[in-house]
Amino acid sequence: MTPNMFPTKPPTKPPTKPPITPPISLFESLLDGVLIATETELIVANDAARQICTVLWHRAQSERRSPLQVPTDIWQVCQLVTTGHVDKLTVQDGEYFVEPRQQIRMRSHWMTLAEGDRPYLLVILEDQDSLRRRAARAEARRFRLTRRETEIWELHRAGHSRQEIADLCYITLETVKKHLKSVRAKIEPWEAAG
């Protein structure tokens, strides 16, 4: 008889699964704000989510806004990110305007990360103004715009009027029109071919 090379262990209870915590590095590379939470506490949030919420939180404090002047869903998410917990998180998908030019799109989805696990809420915060600026910079590189054309194109894509662009760049309205015409001349051949 050969000796048992693998000693038997006494039967044990099946191990309980520890809660799943996704690695933050997974979300840090994303440009959108991403957070995962339970109904009452924050599990993980990336820097973009912290930045969006910190700006809104400080703006509300400095302007002495009440939470009622910031959309409730956004306020709850920002409270969760800044303090780590809320009484009960009740958010819905939607686009929210915090200021005339600051549009934040929030998408949320309840999910379970493992079978039998508690539900988690995935929230994605998109700063639409930031998205438009990034798109304008990408277009500027693609179409080889000059530095001044890029600056004017970014402001145009962010929704500023020609007069606002002129005022912000300390140039005349005619100069703004000239730069926008030049930008369109560089973009149109690409759009026609596509």
N, C-alpha and C positions, 0 to 999 in steps of 0.2 A: 504494500500500500504506500503510495507516495504522499508526502506531507502536503497539506493545503498551502499553496504559495500565496493565496489571497485570503487573509484572515477575514472572517465574517464579522460584520459590525452589528451591534444590537439594533433592532428596528427603531427608527426614529420617526417623529412626525414629519410630514413633508414640509420643506422649508416654506416660510411665508415669503411672498414676493415683496421686496422693498418697493416703495413708490418709485415710479420711473421719473427721473429728472433728466430731460434732454440736455446735452452739453450746450452751454451758452455760445461756444465757438461756432456751433452750427448756425446760429442766428446773427452773429456779429457781422458776417460778410454781406448780409442783406441791407439794402438801402432803406427799406421800409421799417417802421417801428413794429416789432413783433413781441408779443408777450403771451405767456401761458399762465393761467390762473385757475383756481377753484372758484366756487361761488363767493368765497370770503378772503382768500389770500393769494398773493402773488407767488408763483413758482419760479418763473424766470422772465426777464425782459432784456432786450438788447439795448445798446447805446442809443440807437435811433429813437426807440420808444421813450427812453429816459429823456432824451434831448427835446422831443416834441412836448412831452408832458411838463418838463421843467420850465420851458419857455412859457407855456400856457399858465402854469401855476404862478410863476413870478409876475407875469403880466397881470393876472387877476389880482394878485396881492398889491402890486404897485399902483394899479388903477383903482384899487378898492372896489373891484367888481365882486358881486356876490356870486356864488356858484350858480345861481339861477340865470345869470347873463351868459354863461358858457353852457352849451348844450349838455343836458344831464348825463347822457351816455359818455360823452368825452370827459366830463368832470369826474365821473365814477372811475373811469380807466386811469385818469391822471392821479386821482387820489390813491388808487391802488399802487401805481408805480412809485409815487413819492413816499407813501407811508408804509406800503407793504400789505395793507389789509383794508377791507371795506365791510360794512354791515352785510350787504348782500348785493352781488353784482348782477345787474339786469341790463344788458346792453343789446342793441339791435343793429343790424347792418344799416348803413346809410352814409350820406354825404352831409357834412356839417360845415357851416360857415361860421368861423369864429370871429373873423373880421371881414370887411368887404373883399380883401384880396387873399385872405388865408382860408383856404378850403381844405378841410381834413376829411378824407374818406376813411371810414372805419368799417372793416369787415370782421365778422365774428362767426365762430362755428364751434359748437359743442362736440367733443370727441372723447373717445376712450383710447388710451395709449396701449393698454393690454387687456386681455379678456378678464373680466371680473374686477377691473380697476375702476376707481371712481371717475366721474366725468371731469374733463378739463375744458376750459374755454380758451380757444386760440383766437387772439385779437391781432389784426393787422391794421396799423395806422399809416396811411399814405398822406404825406404833406404834398398836396397837389401843386403848390407853388414851387416847391423844391423839385418835383418831378418835371415841371415845365422848364425850369432853369437847366436841369441836367440834359433834357432833350435838346434844348437850344444849343448847349455846349457841344453835344455830340454832332448836331447838324453843322455847327461852325467848323468842327474838325473835318467832317466829311466833305463839306463844300469849300473848304479852305478860305473861310472868311477872315478878314483882317481883325485886329483886336477891337477897333472901334465898331465895326459891323457886328461883331460878336456881342459886344456890350449892348448895342441898340437892339439886336435880335432877341437877346435874353429878356430885355424889358418889354419888347413887343409881345413875345410869347407868354409873358407873365400877365398880360392883359392891360398894360399901360397904354393910354392914348398917345398919339403922336406929340401932342402938346406937353403931356407929362414927361415923355422921354426927353423932349427938348429942354424942359426945365431941369430935370435930373442930371442931364449931361452938359448943361451950360452951353447949348448950341441952339441955332435957330430952327424953327419948324421946317424950313426949306432944306436944311442940312439933314434932318431926320428923314424927310421924304426921299432925298437923294440916296442915303445909305440903305433904306428899305428897298428902294428900286434896284439898287446894286445887288442886294442879297437875293431878291426874287429872281434877278437875271441869272444868278449862279445856281439857284435851286431848280428853276423851271425846266432846264434841259434834262435833269435827272428825273423829275416827276413825269415828264412827257415820255421818257424811255421806259419808265416803270409801269 
